[in-house]
Amino acid sequence: MAIPAITPYAMPVESDLPKNKAAWKAEPKRSVLLIHDMQQYFIDFYKKGDSPIPELLKNITTIKNRCMELGIPVVYTAQPGEQNPKDRALLTDFWGPGLDNNPNQTNIVSEVAPTDDDIVLTKWRYSAFKRTNLLELMKEQGRDQLIICGVYAHIGCLLTASEAFMQDIESFLVADAVADFSLEEHKMAIKYAAERCAFTISTIQLLDQLETPEQSSSEETNLTLEEVRMLIFELLGEDPSEGLEDHEDLIDRGMDSIRMMSLVEMLREKGADINFMQLAEKPTIAAWGNLLSSKKVLA
């Protein structure tokens, strides 16, 4: 039931990346970096000096340093040692009792260890969202993108990306900053993510996206509240003559998450520093008008 010894394999490179179905772009003001389960217990199943571990540690360090420079929050997950059988539950059937309560197993490896400014969440299940406050932390900070790296790609990393998708959070699975039991399972994870729930990206591609200057939210535009109203009619596929009340719940009119994300992208092109969660919090024209006015987007 325990994790098997992992045979070295070559870390995937950009040419190995699958084609992404989504066309997302990582943005510093929307992102959170998740460093997933990089505890000594899990890394000890690899041969430390052999691929993919050197690349994994180097790329996670590079990504974290860049995120710190940009003010992107950094969150870690770490499983506790000597878990109560009731807490561990079905995990025991697949993986045995898990970690001992020993720093040589529970500590995050020194190469990517958290600092005092980082957040460390206690991990209980495959998904980093389960029984943690990760979703609440992201909502509080108005962030709706999650950059994922760590181990193991086809288990916790992939399941976290899948749950992020179901929470309307865009996730970026960094293909050469995750590691797995084998190259086959590694490639399976990034392929599934690219085709079903996330954006698969390399470290270099991610850094390039994060380097791209974002449009300033203070840019002057000629956008008016009436033009926002017309964009909403267009997304809903409705005739403007039917009317739309300022305090009407737009979700009741058919403004689902896909249409709302489309509106977010349209407004960002106008200079609005907003995200999906901010619109979803109070989906009315009046509330969105106040939000856009505070962002200096409405004329």
TIMI-544201 format. One record per atom (N, C-alpha, C): z, x, y; residue number from 1. Coordinates in steps of 0.02 Angstrom, whole numbers, m for minus. Each point is the difference from the previous one (the first is absolute). Layout:
! residues N
zz xx yy k
Z X Y NUM
...
//
This chain:
! residues 299
zz xx yy k
0 40 m61 1
0 m40 61 1
0 42 63 1
23 62 m3 2
3 43 60 2
m71 20 21 2
m4 26 61 3
m64 24 26 3
m22 61 m41 3
m63 3 m21 4
m23 57 m39 4
m11 61 44 4
1 60 m31 5
m20 60 37 5
m72 m8 23 5
m14 20 62 6
m65 m13 30 6
m43 63 m3 6
m58 m5 m31 7
m47 56 m5 7
m33 11 67 7
m5 62 24 8
m32 13 64 8
m71 m28 4 8
m18 m23 58 9
m69 m23 11 9
m19 13 73 9
m64 3 13 10
m24 15 67 10
10 m60 47 10
30 12 57 11
8 m52 50 11
m69 m25 22 11
m10 m66 2 12
m65 m26 24 12
m16 25 70 12
m65 9 13 13
m24 22 65 13
m41 m57 31 13
m24 10 61 14
m35 m54 35 14
m58 m28 m39 14
m37 42 m34 15
m58 m24 m38 15
20 m45 m58 15
64 1 m19 16
25 m43 m54 16
22 m68 25 16
4 m9 65 17
26 m62 26 17
m47 m59 m13 17
27 m57 m20 18
m41 m60 m10 18
m21 m29 66 18
m49 m45 m2 19
m22 m34 61 19
50 m54 18 19
21 0 62 20
48 m51 24 20
m35 m65 15 20
34 m54 m17 21
m27 m67 17 21
17 m18 72 21
59 20 22 22
22 m14 69 22
m25 56 46 22
1 m14 65 23
m22 50 49 23
57 13 49 23
59 12 m26 24
59 9 42 24
2 71 29 24
37 6 55 25
11 65 32 25
74 7 15 25
28 56 m21 26
71 12 14 26
11 13 74 26
50 m34 29 27
15 7 71 27
74 17 8 27
15 51 39 28
70 23 7 28
49 m53 21 28
m19 m44 46 29
46 m49 26 29
12 m58 m49 29
m40 m3 m53 30
7 m54 m49 30
30 25 m66 30
5 65 m8 31
14 28 m67 31
73 18 m13 31
16 m1 m65 32
61 29 m27 32
m21 44 m58 32
30 59 m6 33
m14 44 m57 33
53 m11 m53 33
m23 m13 m62 34
44 m8 m57 34
m8 59 m47 34
54 37 m11 35
1 55 m48 35
38 m27 m61 35
m36 m12 m53 36
23 m41 m55 36
27 42 m59 36
66 m9 m13 37
32 26 m61 37
m10 75 m13 37
m1 40 52 38
m9 72 m8 38
67 33 m18 38
32 m25 m52 39
63 27 m23 39
m11 53 m54 39
49 46 m5 40
m6 56 m47 40
m11 m25 m71 40
32 m55 m18 41
m7 m27 m68 41
m73 m13 m17 41
m37 m31 46 42
m70 m18 m14 42
m46 61 4 42
14 46 45 43
m42 59 8 43
10 49 m58 43
58 m1 m31 44
14 46 m55 44
m42 m12 m62 44
m34 m57 m4 45
m44 m12 m57 45
m67 36 7 45
m12 30 58 46
m59 41 12 46
17 74 m8 46
m51 41 m8 47
8 73 5 47
m9 17 74 47
54 21 31 48
3 4 73 48
m56 41 31 48
m18 55 m30 49
m51 43 30 49
m71 m21 m13 49
m9 m51 m41 50
m68 m21 m20 50
m20 m64 36 50
m66 m7 11 51
m26 m61 30 51
20 m60 m44 51
18 m56 32 52
m12 m17 71 52
60 12 46 52
54 32 m24 53
61 5 40 53
m7 41 64 53
m30 60 m1 54
m6 36 64 54
m38 m39 53 54
m55 m33 m21 55
m39 m40 48 55
40 m60 24 55
37 m31 m46 56
41 m58 18 56
51 18 54 56
37 54 m11 57
52 20 47 57
m29 21 67 57
m55 38 m3 58
m32 23 62 58
m26 m59 41 58
m33 m48 m33 59
m31 m55 37 59
53 m48 27 59
52 m13 m38 60
53 m43 27 60
33 32 60 60
13 65 m3 61
30 36 56 61
m45 m4 62 61
m65 10 m10 62
m48 m3 55 62
m1 m69 32 62
m2 m51 m42 63
m2 m69 25 63
64 m17 37 63
57 20 m29 64
63 m16 33 64
6 34 68 64
m20 63 3 65
4 36 64 65
m42 m35 53 65
m60 m22 m19 66
m43 m35 48 66
31 m66 21 66
29 m36 m47 67
32 m64 16 67
59 10 48 67
38 53 m11 68
56 13 44 68
m24 15 71 68
m55 37 6 69
m28 15 66 69
m21 m63 36 69
m24 m49 m38 70
m26 m62 30 70
52 m55 7 70
61 14 m23 71
52 m50 5 71
m6 m55 m52 71
m34 14 m55 72
m6 m48 m55 72
63 3 m42 72
34 m55 m11 73
61 0 m41 73
m14 25 m71 73
47 37 m27 74
m6 28 m68 74
54 m32 m44 74
m22 m30 m54 75
46 m34 m46 75
m7 30 m70 75
56 13 m32 76
1 25 m69 76
28 m54 m46 76
m21 2 m63 77
36 m38 m52 77
31 50 m48 77
59 m20 m27 78
34 43 m49 78
41 m45 m46 78
m10 9 m65 79
37 m39 m48 79
71 28 m9 79
50 m43 m8 80
69 24 m10 80
10 25 m71 80
49 44 m9 81
18 23 m67 81
49 m47 m34 81
1 3 m65 82
46 m41 m41 82
0 m73 22 82
m59 m29 m2 83
m6 m70 21 83
36 m47 m49 83
31 m49 29 84
31 m52 m41 84
m55 m35 m41 84
11 m10 m65 85
m52 m32 m42 85
m25 m66 28 85
44 m37 35 86
m23 m63 30 86
m48 12 58 86
11 55 36 87
m46 17 55 87
m66 27 m27 87
5 41 m51 88
m60 31 m28 88
m42 m50 m39 88
34 m45 m35 89
m32 m56 m34 89
m60 22 m42 89
m59 m29 11 90
m58 12 m43 90
m28 71 5 90
18 36 51 91
m23 70 4 91
24 40 m60 91
58 m17 m25 92
27 36 m58 92
m45 m8 m61 92
m31 m58 m8 93
m44 m12 m58 93
m61 46 1 93
m22 20 59 94
m59 42 6 94
16 74 10 94
55 15 34 95
13 70 21 95
69 26 m19 95
39 m39 m35 96
66 24 m19 96
49 m7 58 96
57 34 m3 97
54 m9 50 97
m14 30 68 97
m51 43 6 98
m17 27 66 98
39 62 19 98
13 9 64 99
29 61 27 99
75 4 m13 99
23 62 m12 100
72 13 0 100
24 3 72 100
65 m9 9 101
28 5 67 101
14 74 16 101
m55 37 7 102
3 73 9 102
m49 19 54 102
21 36 51 103
m45 19 54 103
m63 35 m24 103
4 35 m57 104
m59 34 m27 104
m53 m50 m24 104
19 m63 m5 105
m47 m52 m18 105
m14 m48 58 105
53 m19 36 106
m8 m52 50 106
m26 25 67 106
10 64 16 107
m22 26 65 107
m76 m1 6 107
m23 m13 61 108
m71 8 15 108
m15 74 4 108
m56 21 m28 109
m16 71 m5 109
2 32 69 109
23 61 3 110
15 34 63 110
m62 7 44 110
m59 9 m31 111
m61 11 39 111
m17 m58 46 111
20 m60 m19 112
m15 m59 42 112
63 m40 15 112
57 31 1 113
64 m34 8 113
3 m37 67 113
35 m56 2 114
6 m38 63 114
44 36 51 114
m13 m15 63 115
41 24 55 115
47 m57 21 115
43 14 49 116
47 m50 24 116
m35 m60 32 116
m61 10 24 117
m36 m54 34 117
m37 m45 m49 117
m4 19 m62 118
m37 m39 m50 118
44 m54 m31 118
m32 m49 m29 119
35 m54 m34 119
m9 8 m75 119
55 m4 m38 120
m3 5 m73 120
23 m67 m29 120
m44 m32 m37 121
15 m65 m30 121
17 10 m74 121
50 m37 m23 122
16 1 m71 122
m52 m41 m38 122
m30 31 m51 123
m56 m30 m36 123
24 m31 m65 123
m19 m63 m13 124
23 m35 m59 124
m57 m21 m47 124
m60 m7 27 125
m56 m24 m40 125
m63 40 18 125
m55 m14 m35 126
m61 37 14 126
m18 m4 75 126
0 m60 27 127
m19 m9 70 127
56 22 47 127
m18 36 52 128
49 22 51 128
25 m58 42 128
m33 m58 m5 129
22 m59 38 129
55 m39 m37 129
4 8 m66 130
46 m41 m39 130
73 22 8 130
41 m46 22 131
72 11 10 131
14 55 51 131
m46 9 48 132
12 45 57 132
m16 m38 64 132
14 30 57 133
m16 m31 64 133
m62 31 32 133
m45 29 m41 134
m60 32 28 134
m40 m49 41 134
m12 m60 m25 135
m40 m49 37 135
33 m17 66 135
66 m10 m1 136
36 m17 62 136
m4 58 50 136
6 62 m24 137
m5 58 44 137
m68 2 35 137
m52 m14 m39 138
m67 2 28 138
m10 m56 51 138
25 m59 m16 139
m6 m56 47 139
37 14 65 139
60 27 m6 140
41 15 59 140
m36 48 48 140
m39 46 m29 141
m35 50 41 141
m72 m21 15 141
m19 m60 m21 142
m67 m24 14 142
m54 41 m33 142
13 24 m61 143
m48 43 m35 143
m26 m36 m62 143
m66 5 m10 144
m32 m36 m55 144
m47 44 m40 144
12 65 0 145
m37 47 m42 145
49 46 m35 145
m15 15 m64 146
45 41 m40 146
m40 56 m33 146
16 62 16 147
m31 59 m30 147
43 19 m60 147
m31 3 m59 148
38 10 m62 148
m17 67 m33 148
51 40 m14 149
m9 61 m39 149
61 8 m46 149
m5 45 m50 150
55 11 m46 150
m19 m10 m72 150
48 m20 m42 151
m11 m10 m72 151
31 m68 m20 151
m26 m29 m53 152
m61 16 m37 152
m55 m47 24 152
m61 24 3 153
m54 m38 33 153
m11 m68 m31 153
m3 m4 m67 154
m19 m64 m31 154
60 m46 m12 154
60 23 19 155
59 m43 m10 155
26 m22 69 155
51 34 26 156
30 m21 63 156
m46 1 60 156
m42 52 5 157
m44 5 58 157
m50 m58 2 157
m31 m14 m58 158
m49 m53 m3 158
32 m69 8 158
58 m10 m32 159
33 m66 6 159
25 m12 70 159
20 53 35 160
20 m8 70 160
m60 m19 43 160
m57 33 m13 161
m62 m18 37 161
m19 m72 m13 161
7 m22 m62 162
m17 m69 m18 162
45 m50 37 162
64 15 1 163
45 m46 35 163
m10 2 75 163
m17 58 27 164
m16 4 72 164
m58 m47 16 164
m50 0 m43 165
m58 m44 9 165
23 m73 3 165
46 m18 m44 166
23 m70 m3 166
45 m18 58 166
22 51 38 167
40 m11 61 167
m43 9 62 167
m65 3 m8 168
m47 10 56 168
11 66 36 168
19 50 m38 169
7 68 26 169
m56 43 m27 169
m36 34 44 170
m53 45 m22 170
31 65 m26 170
m15 17 m63 171
28 62 m27 171
m55 51 m11 171
20 63 7 172
m45 57 m8 172
29 45 m55 172
m33 m1 m58 173
22 40 m57 173
m33 68 5 173
39 52 14 174
m29 66 12 174
m12 34 m68 174
m63 3 m20 175
m19 18 m69 175
22 70 m20 175
2 47 47 176
21 68 m17 176
71 16 24 176
37 m54 15 177
71 8 17 177
42 m47 m45 177
m30 m19 m56 178
36 m34 m54 178
m14 39 m65 178
42 m9 m49 179
m11 32 m65 179
18 m50 m55 179
m25 14 m61 180
7 m49 m53 180
11 34 m67 180
1 m40 m54 181
9 27 m67 181
m60 39 m23 181
m59 m18 25 182
m62 32 m22 182
m54 m13 52 182
m54 38 m4 183
m56 m11 46 183
m30 m70 m11 183
m4 m22 m62 184
m28 m66 m15 184
41 m55 34 184
66 4 m5 185
42 m52 32 185
m1 7 75 185
m4 60 25 186
m5 13 72 186
m63 m34 28 186
m56 12 m33 187
m63 m29 24 187
0 m76 m8 187
31 m24 m52 188
5 m73 m8 188
37 m31 58 188
55 32 21 189
41 m26 54 189
m38 m3 66 189
m34 54 17 190
m35 0 65 190
m62 m45 m1 190
m30 m9 m58 191
m57 m45 m6 191
22 m73 8 191
54 m18 m35 192
26 m68 6 192
20 m14 72 192
35 47 31 193
22 m9 69 193
m59 m12 46 193
m52 42 m5 194
m58 m5 44 194
m37 m65 m8 194
0 m27 m61 195
m39 m60 m14 195
39 m65 7 195
68 4 1 196
39 m61 m4 196
53 m10 53 196
28 55 29 197
59 m14 42 197
13 51 55 197
m34 57 2 198
18 53 47 198
m62 38 22 198
12 51 40 199
m53 46 22 199
17 68 m28 199
m43 26 m44 200
11 66 m29 200
m29 53 45 200
39 52 13 201
m19 49 51 201
26 68 m20 201
m32 53 22 202
25 68 m11 202
45 21 57 202
37 54 m10 203
44 25 54 203
m41 18 61 203
m55 35 m9 204
m41 20 58 204
m28 m61 36 204
m23 m49 m37 205
m26 m61 31 205
54 m37 39 205
60 m2 m29 206
56 m33 34 206
17 36 65 206
5 66 m3 207
16 38 61 207
m53 m11 53 207
m62 m4 m21 208
m55 m11 47 208
7 m69 33 208
18 m50 m39 209
9 m67 30 209
58 0 48 209
54 33 m18 210
58 0 44 210
m11 42 63 210
m48 47 m3 211
m15 41 58 211
m42 m36 51 211
m37 m52 m22 212
m47 m35 45 212
39 m36 54 212
m15 15 64 213
37 m34 54 213
m9 m75 m5 213
56 m35 9 214
m4 m73 1 214
m14 m25 70 214
m32 m57 3 215
m15 m30 64 215
65 m18 34 215
6 16 63 216
62 m14 37 216
10 m74 9 216
62 m22 m11 217
15 m70 9 217
3 m20 73 217
m4 48 45 218
4 m15 71 218
m68 m6 32 218
m54 4 m39 219
m67 m6 28 219
m10 m68 32 219
m35 m1 56 220
m16 m63 32 220
m56 m34 m38 220
5 m66 m9 221
m53 m39 m32 221
m10 m63 40 221
m53 m35 m16 222
m15 m63 33 222
18 m59 m46 222
38 14 m53 223
17 m52 m47 223
48 m51 32 223
m17 m64 m8 224
43 m53 26 224
29 m40 m58 224
50 m41 15 225
30 m41 m52 225
m52 m49 m29 225
m45 m23 42 226
m52 m46 m24 226
m47 35 m48 226
m13 64 12 227
m43 39 m46 227
36 11 m67 227
66 9 3 228
38 5 m62 228
m5 m65 m38 228
5 m55 36 229
m6 m66 m31 229
m67 m8 m35 229
m53 24 32 230
m67 m5 m29 230
m7 44 m62 230
31 58 0 231
0 43 m60 231
34 m37 m58 231
53 m36 15 232
36 m37 m52 232
m44 m55 m28 232
m34 m37 44 233
m46 m52 m23 233
m54 30 m45 233
m26 58 21 234
m52 32 m40 234
25 19 m69 234
60 28 m4 235
29 19 m65 235
15 m61 m44 235
20 m55 32 236
15 m61 m37 236
m63 m39 m19 236
m56 18 31 237
m62 m36 m13 237
2 m71 27 237
35 m10 55 238
7 m66 30 238
m38 m6 66 238
m14 m61 19 239
m33 m15 63 239
52 2 56 239
m11 40 53 240
49 4 55 240
15 m67 32 240
m48 m47 m5 241
11 m66 31 241
56 m39 m34 241
20 22 m61 242
54 m35 m35 242
68 14 31 242
4 53 39 243
63 14 35 243
50 36 m44 243
45 37 34 244
51 38 m35 244
60 7 47 244
57 m28 m20 245
59 1 43 245
32 70 0 245
28 18 58 246
29 67 7 246
58 12 m47 246
38 m52 m17 247
59 8 m42 247
m11 m24 m72 247
m62 m13 m17 248
m16 m22 m68 248
4 58 m49 248
28 m13 m58 249
5 51 m53 249
m70 12 m28 249
m26 61 12 250
m69 15 m19 250
m8 7 m75 250
54 13 m36 251
m5 3 m73 251
m17 m68 m28 251
27 m52 32 252
m16 m69 m21 252
m73 m17 13 252
m31 36 47 253
m71 m12 14 253
m46 43 m43 253
29 42 m42 254
m42 41 m45 254
m2 74 16 254
43 23 46 255
1 71 18 255
38 38 m54 255
m34 17 m54 256
32 36 m55 256
4 74 16 256
29 39 m47 257
13 71 14 257
m65 39 10 257
m53 m18 m36 258
m63 36 8 258
m29 m11 70 258
1 m62 23 259
m25 m15 67 259
44 33 53 259
65 0 m12 260
46 31 48 260
m12 75 5 260
m13 33 m57 261
m14 71 2 261
m66 14 37 261
m49 m45 m8 262
m63 8 36 262
12 m5 75 262
44 m47 20 263
17 m6 71 263
35 62 26 263
45 28 m41 264
34 62 19 264
m51 54 16 264
m49 8 m43 265
m51 53 11 265
m40 m14 63 265
m17 m63 12 266
m37 m18 61 266
40 18 63 266
65 m17 m2 267
42 13 58 267
14 74 10 267
4 37 m55 268
9 73 6 268
m60 32 35 268
m59 m27 m13 269
m60 26 33 269
4 m10 76 269
41 m49 20 270
11 m14 71 270
58 40 29 270
32 41 m42 271
54 42 25 271
70 m24 m17 271
5 m52 m41 272
66 m27 m16 272
34 41 m55 272
59 25 15 273
40 37 m49 273
44 m51 m37 273
m32 m37 m46 274
35 m53 m36 274
m13 7 m74 274
37 m37 m40 275
m11 1 m72 275
6 m70 m29 275
m16 m6 m63 276
1 m65 m34 276
68 m34 4 276
53 39 m12 277
66 m30 m2 277
20 m32 66 277
m21 31 55 278
16 m28 66 278
m34 m67 10 278
m62 m7 m22 279
m34 m65 6 279
29 m51 m48 279
16 22 m61 280
25 m47 m50 280
69 m26 16 280
39 36 40 281
68 m20 15 281
2 m68 35 281
m47 m12 46 282
m3 m65 35 282
m74 m16 13 282
m32 m33 m47 283
m73 m10 4 283
m21 m59 44 283
10 8 65 284
m24 m49 48 284
m37 36 56 284
m44 m36 34 285
m37 30 55 285
48 21 56 285
50 m41 13 286
48 16 54 286
36 65 m15 286
24 8 m63 287
37 61 m18 287
m46 60 2 287
m61 m7 m24 288
m47 56 0 288
m20 18 71 288
m5 m50 44 289
m16 15 69 289
55 41 33 289
63 m18 m14 290
56 39 27 290
0 71 m28 290
m15 6 m64 291
m2 66 m32 291
m54 44 32 291
m59 m29 8 292
m56 39 28 292
11 16 73 292
34 m44 36 293
16 15 70 293
47 59 4 293
49 3 m46 294
47 56 0 294
m35 65 m18 294
m57 m5 m36 295
m38 60 m18 295
m53 17 52 295
m1 m40 54 296
m48 11 55 296
m73 m6 m23 296
m12 m48 m44 297
m67 m11 m26 297
m34 m59 35 297
39 m51 18 298
m30 m57 33 298
m13 16 73 298
m57 m23 25 299
m18 12 70 299
44 m43 45 299
//
